Amino acid sequence: MLKEEFISKSSVRVLEKSIAGGLQAGNIGIIASRKGIGKTSVLVQMALDKLIQGEKVIHVSFNAHTSYVISWYENIFDEIARRKNLEDLGSLKDQLVRNRVIMNFTQEGVSVDQIIHSLKAMIVDGGFNAKTVIVDGFDFSRGTPERFEKVKQFVSEMGLEVWYSCTLSGADPLYDKEGVPVLLRELLPFISVLIVLEPMRDFIHFKVVKDHERLNPRDLNLKLDAKSLLIAEN
C-alpha cells in the first residue's frame, strides 16, 4: 500500500471524523482507562499517523525511558506496516525518526512552568515546528485546575494539539453520573475531547465522554484489537 492510500484509509481518519473533525489546534484531548488497557498504544498510533503525514511530533513521557518509548513506536509501526503492506519502509522509518522528539520528565521536582519552557524552547528556539504533543504517564492526581489553565493557555498560544493518557485507579465509583471520570471532573473545562477505553470480552471499546461542547455524544465506531492493540473499525 502506498503512503497516501494508507493515510486516507487510516482508522485515525474515522476517529477524527467522529469527534468534530479531530482534536484541532489549541485543544487538549485525553485517553483514559484503568492501567494496561491500551492508552499508550492509542497515543502512539495517533502520533504515527501524524509522522507518516510528514508532521513533527513531540512525545513527552513521565514514566518510561526513551528506549522503551522508541520500542513502542517501532513495534506498532512494524505491525501496521505488515498488516497494510506499506511500501518504501526504509524511507518512512527515516522520516519518522527525523520528525519525532522524545522528552522525559519526572513527576516530582519539575514544575509545569519548567515543562512549558522546555517545550517552547524545543519548538521555537530549536526550530522543531511540532504541532502535536503526546503526553504519556502523567499522574493526574497532580492535575490541578491551576496547572491545566497554564497548559491550556500555552497550547492555545502555540497552536498545539495535545493528547494525554490518564490512568484511572481506586475503588468505584470511577465515574460521576454523567460518565466523567471523577479524577478529571475539575479539569473538564480545559479538556476538549475525552475518550474512555472500556475492556469488553473480545475487544476494547472507545467511549466518547466529551466531544468539544457535547457530553456523551454517540459512541465511536472504533475498537482496539485485544491482542495487537491496534485501532480498528467495528
N, CA, C and O of each residue as an XYZ file, in Angstrom:
936
protein
N       0.839     -1.198      0.000
C       0.000      0.000      0.000
C       0.872      1.244      0.000
O       1.843      1.319      0.752
N       0.541      2.210     -0.825
C       1.255      3.473     -0.865
C       0.928      4.304      0.373
O      -0.138      4.159      0.970
N       1.864      5.177      0.747
C       1.691      6.007      1.940
C       0.405      6.830      1.862
O      -0.329      6.928      2.846
N       0.136      7.412      0.717
C      -1.042      8.275      0.558
C      -2.333      7.490      0.779
O      -3.275      7.992      1.391
N      -2.371      6.260      0.278
C      -3.556      5.427      0.448
C      -3.722      5.038      1.908
O      -4.838      5.022      2.428
N      -2.602      4.720      2.579
C      -2.653      4.373      3.994
C      -3.214      5.530      4.818
O      -4.058      5.327      5.691
N      -2.741      6.747      4.535
C      -3.199      7.924      5.282
C      -4.706      8.116      5.124
O      -5.414      8.373      6.097
N      -5.183      7.989      3.894
C      -6.606      8.219      3.638
C      -7.486      7.150      4.273
O      -8.633      7.420      4.631
N      -6.948      5.923      4.416
C      -7.736      4.812      4.949
C      -7.448      4.519      6.422
O      -7.977      3.561      6.985
N      -6.616      5.341      7.036
C      -6.242      5.109      8.423
C      -7.463      5.164      9.345
O      -8.382      5.952      9.123
N      -7.463      4.318     10.384
C      -8.537      4.352     11.374
C      -8.566      5.677     12.120
O      -9.595      6.056     12.681
N      -7.449      6.376     12.128
C      -7.410      7.697     12.769
C      -8.311      8.684     12.025
O      -8.834      9.623     12.627
N      -8.499      8.469     10.687
C      -9.435      9.326      9.946
C     -10.854      9.143     10.482
O     -11.612     10.106     10.593
N     -11.206      7.900     10.814
C     -12.531      7.618     11.366
C     -12.673      8.311     12.721
O     -13.716      8.891     13.023
N     -11.623      8.246     13.528
C     -11.633      8.910     14.828
C     -11.833     10.408     14.659
O     -12.651     11.007     15.356
N     -11.095     11.014     13.742
C     -11.201     12.457     13.523
C     -12.601     12.864     13.076
O     -13.162     13.844     13.567
N     -13.151     12.107     12.151
C     -14.499     12.425     11.659
C     -15.547     12.284     12.760
O     -16.570     12.968     12.741
N     -15.291     11.401     13.714
C     -16.255     11.133     14.769
C     -16.236     12.192     15.866
O     -17.203     12.321     16.617
N     -15.141     12.956     15.965
C     -15.044     13.982     17.006
C     -14.891     15.362     16.372
O     -13.898     16.061     16.574
N     -15.904     15.724     15.603
C     -15.994     17.072     15.016
C     -14.759     17.434     14.204
O     -14.287     18.570     14.252
N     -14.232     16.453     13.452
C     -13.102     16.735     12.581
C     -11.742     16.575     13.221
O     -10.727     16.895     12.604
N     -11.702     16.084     14.451
C     -10.431     15.881     15.129
C     -10.303     16.760     16.353
O     -11.194     17.557     16.646
N      -9.200     16.620     17.070
C      -8.977     17.418     18.273
C      -8.801     18.895     17.915
O      -9.390     19.769     18.552
N      -7.991     19.164     16.899
C      -7.742     20.507     16.363
C      -6.779     21.308     17.244
O      -6.643     21.062     18.442
N      -6.120     22.270     16.604
C      -5.090     23.080     17.263
C      -5.675     23.877     18.427
O      -6.808     24.355     18.373
N      -4.872     24.004     19.477
C      -5.270     24.781     20.638
C      -6.061     23.998     21.669
O      -6.556     24.574     22.638
N      -6.187     22.684     21.470
C      -7.039     21.871     22.339
C      -6.291     20.736     23.022
O      -5.231     20.299     22.574
N      -6.879     20.275     24.123
C      -6.341     19.160     24.907
C      -7.307     17.983     24.822
O      -8.509     18.138     25.038
N      -6.773     16.812     24.506
C      -7.562     15.585     24.483
C      -6.994     14.581     25.464
O      -5.792     14.591     25.733
N      -7.828     13.724     25.997
C      -7.388     12.723     26.970
C      -7.954     11.347     26.616
O      -9.142     11.198     26.331
N      -7.073     10.351     26.643
C      -7.458      8.946     26.537
C      -7.320      8.356     27.940
O      -6.217      8.300     28.484
N      -8.439      7.914     28.529
C      -8.432      7.448     29.915
C      -8.879      5.996     30.014
O      -9.715      5.529     29.240
N      -8.309      5.301     30.977
C      -8.733      3.929     31.282
C      -7.970      3.467     32.514
O      -7.068      4.146     33.004
N      -8.356      2.297     33.000
C      -7.529      1.661     34.032
C      -6.184      1.267     33.422
O      -6.018      1.282     32.202
N      -5.253      0.925     34.259
C      -3.903      0.584     33.820
C      -3.906     -0.643     32.915
O      -4.622     -1.614     33.159
N      -3.069     -0.574     31.840
C      -2.851     -1.743     30.998
C      -3.926     -2.028     29.973
O      -4.004     -3.141     29.453
N      -4.764     -1.036     29.670
C      -5.869     -1.264     28.732
C      -5.503     -0.891     27.296
O      -6.127     -1.399     26.365
N      -4.514     -0.023     27.085
C      -4.117      0.298     25.719
C      -3.958      1.776     25.410
O      -3.895      2.168     24.245
N      -3.892      2.602     26.455
C      -3.798      4.055     26.244
C      -2.546      4.452     25.462
O      -2.626      5.235     24.515
N      -1.400      3.915     25.853
C      -0.154      4.273     25.180
C      -0.184      3.854     23.720
O       0.293      4.583     22.850
N      -0.744      2.682     23.449
C      -0.842      2.225     22.065
C      -1.667      3.191     21.224
O      -1.295      3.501     20.092
N      -2.793      3.672     21.772
C      -3.630      4.621     21.036
C      -2.864      5.915     20.759
O      -2.902      6.439     19.646
N      -2.170      6.426     21.779
C      -1.414      7.670     21.602
C      -0.313      7.509     20.554
O      -0.101      8.393     19.724
N       0.382      6.377     20.600
C       1.459      6.142     19.632
C       0.896      6.034     18.220
O       1.508      6.530     17.273
N      -0.260      5.393     18.065
C      -0.875      5.295     16.734
C      -1.295      6.670     16.216
O      -1.169      6.949     15.024
N      -1.794      7.528     17.106
C      -2.117      8.903     16.710
C      -0.854      9.640     16.269
O      -0.855     10.349     15.263
N       0.220      9.462     17.036
C       1.486     10.114     16.695
C       2.034      9.598     15.372
O       2.486     10.382     14.537
N       1.997      8.273     15.176
C       2.491      7.697     13.926
C       1.711      8.217     12.723
O       2.286      8.446     11.659
N       0.407      8.403     12.892
C      -0.409      8.944     11.806
C       0.091     10.326     11.394
O       0.191     10.623     10.204
N       0.403     11.164     12.372
C       0.944     12.496     12.081
C       2.320     12.393     11.423
O       2.609     13.093     10.453
N       3.159     11.518     11.959
C       4.524     11.372     11.448
C       4.535     10.874     10.011
O       5.318     11.355      9.191
N       3.674      9.914      9.702
C       3.607      9.380      8.337
C       3.146     10.460      7.360
O       3.490     10.427      6.179
N       2.363     11.420      7.865
C       1.941     12.544      7.028
C       3.035     13.602      6.876
O       2.849     14.591      6.168
N       4.172     13.396      7.540
C       5.289     14.333      7.422
C       5.295     15.422      8.471
O       6.103     16.347      8.403
N       4.396     15.321      9.447
C       4.340     16.321     10.511
C       5.289     15.948     11.645
O       5.689     14.793     11.788
N       5.639     16.954     12.449
C       6.532     16.750     13.585
C       5.729     16.514     14.860
O       4.664     17.097     15.063
N       6.271     15.642     15.715
C       5.590     15.261     16.951
C       6.587     15.274     18.102
O       7.716     14.803     17.964
N       6.159     15.820     19.243
C       6.938     15.712     20.487
C       6.212     14.746     21.413
O       5.031     14.932     21.708
N       6.911     13.724     21.869
C       6.351     12.735     22.789
C       6.962     12.974     24.165
O       8.169     12.819     24.352
N       6.126     13.352     25.121
C       6.562     13.594     26.497
C       6.195     12.382     27.337
O       5.035     11.972     27.370
N       7.183     11.810     28.018
C       6.931     10.635     28.857
C       7.295     10.946     30.305
O       8.368     11.475     30.595
N       6.375     10.606     31.206
C       6.616     10.790     32.633
C       6.979      9.491     33.341
O       7.367      9.518     34.509
N       6.861      8.363     32.664
C       7.070      7.097     33.382
C       7.848      6.056     32.605
O       7.952      4.912     33.049
N       8.400      6.422     31.452
C       9.123      5.416     30.665
C      10.407      6.013     30.096
O      10.447      7.173     29.688
N      11.452      5.189     30.080
C      12.730      5.600     29.496
C      12.568      5.756     27.991
O      11.703      5.131     27.377
N      13.416      6.602     27.406
C      13.345      6.878     25.967
C      13.387      5.603     25.130
O      12.650      5.475     24.153
N      14.241      4.669     25.507
C      14.379      3.433     24.725
C      13.075      2.635     24.728
O      12.734      1.986     23.740
N      12.350      2.689     25.849
C      11.070      1.974     25.942
C      10.030      2.625     25.038
O       9.256      1.935     24.374
N      10.016      3.967     25.015
C       9.084      4.689     24.146
C       9.388      4.387     22.676
O       8.476      4.163     21.879
N      10.672      4.383     22.328
C      11.062      4.086     20.945
C      10.591      2.693     20.544
O      10.129      2.491     19.421
N      10.706      1.729     21.463
C      10.284      0.355     21.138
C       8.769      0.304     20.878
O       8.322     -0.479     20.040
N       7.983      1.115     21.575
C       6.554      1.194     21.308
C       6.308      1.621     19.863
O       5.521      1.002     19.146
N       6.989      2.683     19.448
C       6.830      3.191     18.083
C       7.254      2.143     17.059
O       6.555      1.914     16.073
N       8.395      1.511     17.294
C       8.902      0.527     16.328
C       7.978     -0.675     16.210
O       7.688     -1.137     15.107
N       7.517     -1.179     17.348
C       6.668     -2.373     17.326
C       5.327     -2.104     16.658
O       4.849     -2.912     15.862
N       4.721     -0.963     16.986
C       3.413     -0.645     16.395
C       3.556     -0.327     14.915
O       2.726     -0.744     14.107
N       4.606      0.410     14.551
C       4.821      0.702     13.127
C       5.032     -0.582     12.339
O       4.462     -0.749     11.261
N       5.846     -1.487     12.866
C       6.115     -2.753     12.162
C       4.837     -3.564     11.975
O       4.630     -4.170     10.924
N       3.979     -3.574     12.999
C       2.727     -4.329     12.901
C       1.789     -3.691     11.882
O       1.153     -4.391     11.095
N       1.704     -2.361     11.896
C       0.865     -1.660     10.917
C       1.391     -1.891      9.504
O       0.627     -2.178      8.583
N       2.705     -1.761      9.347
C       3.316     -1.943      8.025
C       3.070     -3.353      7.495
O       2.826     -3.541      6.303
N       3.135     -4.346      8.392
C       2.905     -5.732      7.979
C       1.459     -5.936      7.544
O       1.192     -6.565      6.521
N       0.536     -5.403      8.323
C      -0.886     -5.610      8.023
C      -1.327     -4.852      6.777
O      -2.175     -5.329      6.023
N      -0.755     -3.678      6.562
C      -1.177     -2.828      5.444
C      -0.276     -2.956      4.217
O      -0.530     -2.323      3.192
N       0.778     -3.773      4.317
C       1.728     -3.938      3.215
C       2.261     -2.589      2.724
O       2.265     -2.300      1.528
N       2.705     -1.786      3.671
C       3.238     -0.471      3.331
C       4.512     -0.598      2.508
O       5.329     -1.486      2.748
N       4.676      0.289      1.541
C       5.854      0.296      0.678
C       6.885      1.309      1.177
O       6.574      2.193      1.975
N       8.122      1.158      0.685
C       9.213      2.093      0.967
C       9.415      2.276      2.475
O       9.468      3.405      2.965
N       9.526      1.172      3.201
C       9.588      1.218      4.659
C      10.826      1.933      5.182
O      10.763      2.645      6.183
N      11.957      1.740      4.497
C      13.196      2.379      4.949
C      13.071      3.889      4.967
O      13.442      4.535      5.948
N      12.553      4.452      3.895
C      12.371      5.901      3.804
C      11.369      6.395      4.835
O      11.559      7.448      5.444
N      10.293      5.622      5.030
C       9.278      6.014      6.014
C       9.845      6.019      7.429
O       9.577      6.937      8.204
N      10.626      4.998      7.768
C      11.208      4.925      9.109
C      12.158      6.093      9.360
O      12.175      6.660     10.453
N      12.947      6.450      8.349
C      13.839      7.608      8.479
C      13.043      8.879      8.751
O      13.443      9.716      9.561
N      11.911      9.012      8.062
C      11.048     10.184      8.228
C      10.480     10.231      9.645
O      10.408     11.298     10.255
N      10.079      9.079     10.161
C       9.512      9.024     11.499
C      10.527      9.457     12.552
O      10.199     10.211     13.469
N      11.744      8.981     12.415
C      12.788      9.307     13.384
C      13.143     10.791     13.315
O      13.317     11.436     14.349
N      13.252     11.335     12.103
C      13.602     12.752     11.937
C      12.553     13.682     12.540
O      12.880     14.739     13.078
N      11.303     13.278     12.444
C      10.210     14.173     12.821
C       9.669     13.947     14.233
O       8.656     14.529     14.620
N      10.355     13.097     14.994
C       9.888     12.808     16.357
C      10.953     13.159     17.380
O      12.123     12.818     17.209
N      10.545     13.841     18.446
C      11.422     14.106     19.588
C      10.770     13.520     20.828
O       9.574     13.704     21.049
N      11.555     12.811     21.641
C      11.057     12.235     22.888
C      11.683     12.991     24.054
O      12.904     13.139     24.118
N      10.847     13.470     24.977
C      11.313     14.207     26.146
C      10.842     13.480     27.398
O       9.678     13.089     27.492
N      11.751     13.296     28.367
C      11.413     12.638     29.630
C      11.390     13.635     30.774
O      12.279     14.477     30.902
N      10.364     13.530     31.599
C      10.277     14.356     32.805
C       9.897     13.464     33.977
O       9.284     12.412     33.795
N      10.268     13.892     35.188
C       9.849     13.189     36.393
C       8.567     13.830     36.916
O       8.279     14.993     36.634
N       7.809     13.056     37.678
C       6.583     13.604     38.262
C       6.899     14.636     39.334
O       6.163     15.604     39.522
N       8.005     14.413     40.032
C       8.352     15.272     41.162
C       9.512     16.194     40.808
O      10.404     15.828     40.042
N       9.486     17.386     41.375
C      10.621     18.299     41.243
C      10.665     19.077     39.952
O      11.593     19.859     39.746
N       9.695     18.892     39.071
C       9.639     19.643     37.820
C       8.282     20.327     37.743
O       7.246     19.662     37.755
N       8.286     21.641     37.664
C       7.033     22.389     37.642
C       6.454     22.423     36.232
O       7.151     22.159     35.252
N       5.172     22.750     36.150
C       4.536     22.884     34.844
C       5.173     24.018     34.053
O       5.249     23.955     32.826
N       5.629     25.053     34.746
C       6.297     26.165     34.062
C       7.602     25.706     33.413
O       7.933     26.145     32.311
N       8.343     24.831     34.085
C       9.591     24.306     33.517
C       9.324     23.439     32.295
O      10.058     23.496     31.308
N       8.274     22.641     32.369
C       7.926     21.786     31.232
C       7.503     22.626     30.037
O       7.933     22.375     28.912
N       6.664     23.618     30.280
C       6.237     24.512     29.211
C       7.434     25.233     28.598
O       7.522     25.382     27.379
N       8.351     25.676     29.451
C       9.556     26.358     28.957
C      10.386     25.431     28.067
O      10.894     25.856     27.029
N      10.524     24.163     28.472
C      11.304     23.204     27.683
C      10.654     22.936     26.335
O      11.339     22.864     25.315
N       9.332     22.789     26.327
C       8.619     22.556     25.071
C       8.750     23.760     24.147
O       8.997     23.610     22.950
N       8.584     24.940     24.701
C       8.680     26.158     23.890
C      10.084     26.331     23.330
O      10.255     26.754     22.187
N      11.090     26.004     24.139
C      12.471     26.106     23.673
C      12.725     25.140     22.515
O      13.406     25.490     21.552
N      12.184     23.941     22.606
C      12.356     22.955     21.534
C      11.680     23.430     20.248
O      12.253     23.332     19.163
N      10.452     23.947     20.379
C       9.674     24.334     19.203
C      10.186     25.635     18.583
O      10.366     25.719     17.368
N      10.418     26.639     19.414
C      10.778     27.969     18.914
C      12.292     28.100     18.723
O      12.767     28.335     17.612
N      13.033     27.948     19.803
C      14.491     28.128     19.727
C      15.161     26.989     18.973
O      16.130     27.202     18.246
N      14.647     25.795     19.147
C      15.248     24.644     18.472
C      14.762     24.447     17.054
O      15.289     23.602     16.330
N      13.771     25.210     16.647
C      13.270     25.116     15.276
C      12.545     23.820     14.956
O      12.414     23.445     13.791
N      12.069     23.130     16.007
C      11.348     21.875     15.789
C       9.857     22.211     15.786
O       9.204     22.201     16.830
N       9.336     22.506     14.612
C       7.998     23.086     14.481
C       6.902     22.033     14.607
O       6.171     21.762     13.654
N       6.801     21.443     15.801
C       5.771     20.424     16.052
C       4.429     21.086     16.282
O       4.344     22.168     16.863
N       3.377     20.419     15.818
C       2.016     20.878     16.081
C       1.251     19.880     16.951
O       0.130     20.147     17.386
N       1.880     18.721     17.197
C       1.250     17.685     18.024
C       2.179     17.305     19.166
O       3.367     17.059     18.958
N       1.628     17.258     20.376
C       2.370     16.815     21.553
C       1.601     15.664     22.196
O       0.400     15.764     22.445
N       2.311     14.576     22.459
C       1.764     13.408     23.140
C       2.321     13.410     24.558
O       3.533     13.522     24.745
N       1.450     13.287     25.561
C       1.897     13.274     26.960
C       1.426     11.974     27.593
O       0.228     11.769     27.788
N       2.365     11.104     27.912
C       2.046      9.774     28.427
C       2.587      9.607     29.843
O       3.727      9.968     30.137
N       1.746      9.050     30.713
C       2.212      8.696     32.050
C       2.091      9.781     33.097
O       2.559      9.595     34.220
N       1.469     10.927     32.766
C       1.309     11.977     33.774
C       0.342     11.507     34.858
O      -0.691     10.906     34.564
N       0.690     11.788     36.116
C      -0.131     11.412     37.261
C      -1.195     12.492     37.477
O      -0.900     13.583     37.963
N      -2.429     12.170     37.109
C      -3.480     13.176     37.160
C      -3.946     13.499     38.576
O      -4.762     14.403     38.757
N      -3.452     12.788     39.577
C      -3.730     13.218     40.948
C      -3.015     14.540     41.235
O      -3.336     15.227     42.205
N      -2.048     14.890     40.390
C      -1.347     16.170     40.478
C      -1.947     17.211     39.532
O      -1.460     18.339     39.456
N      -2.975     16.841     38.832
C      -3.531     17.702     37.783
C      -4.536     18.703     38.309
O      -5.743     18.480     38.210
N      -4.063     19.790     38.860
C      -4.941     20.820     39.405
C      -5.483     21.708     38.283
O      -4.870     21.807     37.220
N      -6.632     22.353     38.515
C      -7.136     23.312     37.531
C      -6.128     24.413     37.218
O      -6.038     24.870     36.079
N      -5.371     24.839     38.225
C      -4.374     25.898     38.003
C      -3.299     25.427     37.027
O      -2.857     26.191     36.168
N      -2.887     24.191     37.159
C      -1.881     23.640     36.258
C      -2.423     23.589     34.829
O      -1.751     24.009     33.887
N      -3.642     23.071     34.676
C      -4.174     22.893     33.335
C      -4.642     24.200     32.699
O      -4.765     24.285     31.477
N      -4.897     25.199     33.503
C      -5.153     26.528     32.941
C      -3.897     27.047     32.243
O      -3.976     27.644     31.170
N      -2.735     26.812     32.864
C      -1.467     27.204     32.239
C      -1.203     26.386     30.973
O      -0.778     26.930     29.953
N      -1.457     25.083     31.046
C      -1.250     24.220     29.875
C      -2.157     24.662     28.734
O      -1.711     24.776     27.593
N      -3.428     24.910     29.038
C      -4.389     25.319     28.017
C      -3.969     26.645     27.372
O      -4.081     26.804     26.156
N      -3.495     27.581     28.169
C      -3.043     28.866     27.628
C      -1.856     28.667     26.692
O      -1.804     29.266     25.619
N      -0.900     27.826     27.095
C       0.275     27.542     26.271
C      -0.109     26.860     24.969
O       0.368     27.225     23.894
N      -0.985     25.858     25.083
C      -1.438     25.125     23.905
C      -2.137     26.058     22.918
O      -1.927     25.960     21.709
N      -2.955     26.947     23.428
C      -3.671     27.898     22.572
C      -2.716     28.865     21.902
O      -2.831     29.123     20.704
N      -1.774     29.401     22.662
C      -0.810     30.364     22.121
C       0.054     29.751     21.028
O       0.372     30.407     20.037
N       0.436     28.473     21.216
C       1.342     27.810     20.279
C       0.610     27.088     19.151
O       1.239     26.604     18.210
N      -0.703     27.016     19.243
C      -1.471     26.299     18.221
C      -1.183     24.812     18.207
O      -1.081     24.199     17.144
N      -1.053     24.229     19.400
C      -0.713     22.814     19.521
C      -1.958     21.956     19.720
O      -2.977     22.409     20.240
N      -1.840     20.711     19.291
C      -2.836     19.675     19.568
C      -2.172     18.720     20.550
O      -1.168     18.091     20.216
N      -2.724     18.602     21.768
C      -2.069     17.830     22.828
C      -2.975     16.698     23.307
O      -4.110     16.925     23.724
N      -2.448     15.475     23.237
C      -3.157     14.288     23.721
C      -2.450     13.728     24.955
O      -1.244     13.485     24.926
N      -3.195     13.527     26.026
C      -2.704     12.915     27.265
C      -3.269     11.503     27.413
O      -4.341     11.189     26.896
N      -2.525     10.660     28.129
C      -3.102      9.435     28.673
C      -3.405      9.696     30.145
O      -2.707     10.465     30.807
N      -4.445      9.053     30.645
C      -4.798      9.195     32.066
C      -5.160      7.828     32.615
O      -6.075      7.177     32.111
N      -4.450      7.390     33.642
C      -4.741      6.114     34.287
C      -5.741      6.316     35.408
O      -5.505      7.094     36.333
N      -6.864      5.607     35.320
C      -7.905      5.681     36.338
C      -7.670      4.579     37.362
O      -7.450      3.424     36.999
N      -7.715      4.935     38.627
C      -7.457      3.933     39.663
C      -8.328      4.223     40.882
O      -8.982      5.262     40.971
N      -8.315      3.285     41.807
C      -9.092      3.446     43.025
C     -10.381      2.653     42.975
O     -10.704      1.999     41.983
N     -11.093      2.730     44.058
C     -12.353      1.990     44.174
C     -13.464      2.719     43.430
O     -13.373      3.921     43.180
N     -14.501      1.988     43.083
C     -15.666      2.597     42.474
C     -16.325      3.553     43.480
O     -16.229      3.314     44.684
N     -16.990      4.630     43.027
C     -17.230      4.897     41.603
C     -16.059      5.615     40.940
O     -15.525      6.589     41.471
N     -15.670      5.112     39.767
C     -14.643      5.788     38.975
C     -15.235      6.974     38.231
O     -14.520      7.908     37.868
N     -16.564      6.934     38.003
C     -17.218      7.929     37.155
C     -18.356      8.604     37.902
O     -18.958      8.021     38.803
N     -18.646      9.852     37.511
C     -19.803     10.526     38.070
C     -21.053     10.139     37.276
O     -20.972      9.296     36.382
N     -22.193     10.731     37.581
C     -23.454     10.336     36.951
C     -23.503     10.674     35.456
O     -24.343     10.141     34.731
N     -22.603     11.561     34.987
C     -22.537     11.906     33.566
C     -21.489     11.083     32.820
O     -21.248     11.305     31.633
N     -20.865     10.130     33.523
C     -19.866      9.275     32.894
C     -18.480      9.868     32.836
O     -17.593      9.312     32.188
N     -18.278     11.001     33.510
C     -16.963     11.641     33.531
C     -16.127     11.021     34.646
O     -16.601     10.910     35.776
N     -14.889     10.613     34.350
C     -14.037     10.097     35.423
C     -13.920     11.115     36.557
O     -13.625     12.286     36.317
N     -14.151     10.668     37.793
C     -14.098     11.563     38.947
C     -12.755     12.281     39.017
O     -12.686     13.452     39.391
N     -11.693     11.573     38.655
C     -10.349     12.146     38.678
C     -10.218     13.368     37.775
O      -9.388     14.242     38.029
N     -11.032     13.432     36.723
C     -10.901     14.504     35.731
C     -12.011     15.548     35.811
O     -12.034     16.491     35.020
N     -12.933     15.384     36.763
C     -14.107     16.257     36.799
C     -13.733     17.735     36.873
O     -14.292     18.542     36.130
N     -12.816     18.103     37.738
C     -12.431     19.515     37.899
C     -11.711     20.063     36.677
O     -11.667     21.274     36.465
N     -11.144     19.159     35.870
C     -10.356     19.596     34.709
C     -11.182     19.666     33.433
O     -10.683     20.098     32.394
N     -12.438     19.245     33.502
C     -13.263     19.138     32.299
C     -13.346     20.438     31.487
O     -13.378     20.365     30.259
N     -13.382     21.620     32.110
C     -13.429     22.849     31.314
C     -12.214     23.042     30.395
O     -12.293     23.769     29.405
N     -11.093     22.389     30.726
C      -9.871     22.543     29.930
C      -9.701     21.428     28.898
O      -8.793     21.474     28.069
N     -10.581     20.430     28.955
C     -10.487     19.260     28.077
C     -11.482     19.397     26.934
O     -12.674     19.599     27.163
N     -10.993     19.286     25.706
C     -11.882     19.376     24.546
C     -12.451     18.018     24.158
O     -13.624     17.909     23.801
N     -11.613     16.976     24.229
C     -12.061     15.625     23.883
C     -11.627     14.658     24.976
O     -10.463     14.634     25.376
N     -12.574     13.865     25.450
C     -12.283     12.860     26.475
C     -12.841     11.521     26.015
O     -14.045     11.374     25.804
N     -11.945     10.545     25.863
C     -12.324      9.206     25.421
C     -11.897      8.203     26.497
O     -10.757      8.224     26.960
N     -12.815      7.338     26.882
C     -12.524      6.289     27.860
C     -12.449      4.951     27.136
O     -13.318      4.631     26.324
N     -11.422      4.177     27.426
C     -11.277      2.833     26.871
C     -11.884      1.829     27.843
O     -11.497      1.752     29.009
N     -12.850      1.057     27.332
C     -13.549      0.094     28.169
C     -13.271     -1.331     27.680
O     -13.587     -1.656     26.536
N     -12.685     -2.183     28.526
C     -12.424     -3.573     28.106
C     -13.711     -4.383     28.011
O     -14.493     -4.451     28.960
N     -13.916     -5.000     26.840
C     -15.027     -5.912     26.644
C     -14.459     -7.334     26.556
O     -13.275     -7.552     26.812
N     -15.298     -8.278     26.199
C     -14.836     -9.671     26.187
C     -13.746     -9.907     25.146
O     -12.732    -10.532     25.455
N     -13.935     -9.416     23.913
C     -13.002     -9.713     22.827
C     -12.305     -8.488     22.253
O     -11.489     -8.605     21.340
N     -12.624     -7.317     22.786
C     -12.010     -6.096     22.263
C     -12.090     -4.998     23.316
O     -12.655     -5.195     24.392
N     -11.523     -3.852     22.999
C     -11.548     -2.692     23.893
C     -12.362     -1.596     23.208
O     -12.058     -1.198     22.084
N     -13.377     -1.123     23.879
C     -14.346     -0.200     23.309
C     -13.932      1.259     23.539
O     -13.451      1.610     24.616
N     -14.121      2.103     22.519
C     -13.905      3.536     22.648
C     -15.225      4.198     23.072
O     -16.209      4.139     22.335
N     -15.249      4.814     24.236
C     -16.432      5.550     24.682
C     -16.103      7.044     24.737
O     -15.212      7.458     25.479
N     -16.820      7.848     23.955
C     -16.592      9.285     23.956
C     -17.411      9.920     25.070
O     -18.641      9.874     25.054
N     -16.720     10.513     26.037
C     -17.392     11.169     27.159
C     -17.618     12.650     26.844
O     -18.649     13.220     27.201
N     -16.645     13.259     26.175
C     -16.779     14.661     25.774
C     -16.227     14.847     24.369
O     -15.117     14.410     24.064
N     -17.006     15.497     23.524
C     -16.602     15.824     22.155
C     -16.796     17.319     21.978
O     -17.854     17.784     21.554
N     -15.741     18.062     22.314
C     -15.781     19.518     22.291
C     -16.899     20.015     23.214
O     -16.760     19.888     24.431
N     -17.978     20.565     22.707
C     -19.015     21.117     23.588
C     -20.068     20.084     23.990
O     -20.964     20.401     24.772
N     -19.978     18.871     23.479
C     -21.011     17.868     23.743
C     -20.537     16.821     24.745
O     -19.448     16.262     24.615
N     -21.374     16.570     25.743
C     -21.114     15.488     26.681
C     -21.879     14.241     26.242
O     -23.043     14.303     25.848
N     -21.182     13.106     26.324
C     -21.774     11.807     25.978
C     -22.482     11.792     24.624
O     -23.666     11.469     24.540
N     -21.742     12.147     23.558
C     -22.314     12.029     22.211
C     -22.382     10.555     21.819
O     -22.101      9.672     22.630
N     -22.756     10.302     20.570
C     -22.833      8.906     20.131
C     -21.444      8.256     20.167
O     -20.428      8.928     19.993
N     -21.421      6.951     20.394
C     -20.158      6.220     20.507
C     -19.386      6.222     19.195
O     -19.966      6.335     18.115
N     -18.075      6.094     19.308
C     -17.238      5.939     18.131
C     -17.426      4.547     17.542
O     -17.676      3.583     18.265
N     -17.305      4.457     16.250
C     -17.365      3.165     15.572
C     -15.958      2.566     15.515
O     -15.482      2.141     14.462
N     -15.309      2.545     16.682
C     -13.922      2.095     16.759
C     -13.730      1.173     17.952
O     -14.485      1.208     18.923
N     -12.683      0.337     17.846
C     -12.308     -0.538     18.944
C     -10.802     -0.772     18.870
O     -10.161     -0.477     17.862
N     -10.256     -1.306     19.952
C      -8.869     -1.768     19.958
C      -8.887     -3.287     19.896
O      -9.604     -3.939     20.656
N      -8.101     -3.842     18.995
C      -7.916     -5.288     18.969
C      -7.249     -5.703     20.285
O      -6.203     -5.162     20.642
N      -7.831     -6.638     20.994
C      -7.346     -7.005     22.320
C      -5.936     -7.579     22.302
O      -5.224     -7.487     23.302
N      -5.511     -8.178     21.167
C      -4.180     -8.772     21.097
C      -3.130     -7.802     20.576
O      -2.085     -7.624     21.202
N      -3.400     -7.174     19.435
C      -2.409     -6.279     18.826
C      -2.466     -4.867     19.381
O      -1.502     -4.111     19.257
N      -3.611     -4.497     20.006
C      -3.880     -3.144     20.487
C      -3.867     -2.107     19.369
O      -3.591     -0.931     19.606
N      -4.166     -2.550     18.152
C      -4.289     -1.622     17.035
C      -5.735     -1.145     16.931
O      -6.672     -1.897     17.200
N      -5.898      0.117     16.537
C      -7.219      0.688     16.339
C      -7.857      0.046     15.116
O      -7.214     -0.104     14.077
N      -9.120     -0.331     15.243
C      -9.847     -0.926     14.118
C     -11.290     -0.445     14.161
O     -11.787     -0.019     15.203
N     -11.953     -0.521     13.009
C     -13.362     -0.159     12.965
C     -14.196     -1.345     13.421
O     -13.831     -2.504     13.224
N     -15.341     -1.014     14.044
C     -16.251     -2.075     14.486
C     -16.869     -2.783     13.293
O     -17.663     -3.708     13.466
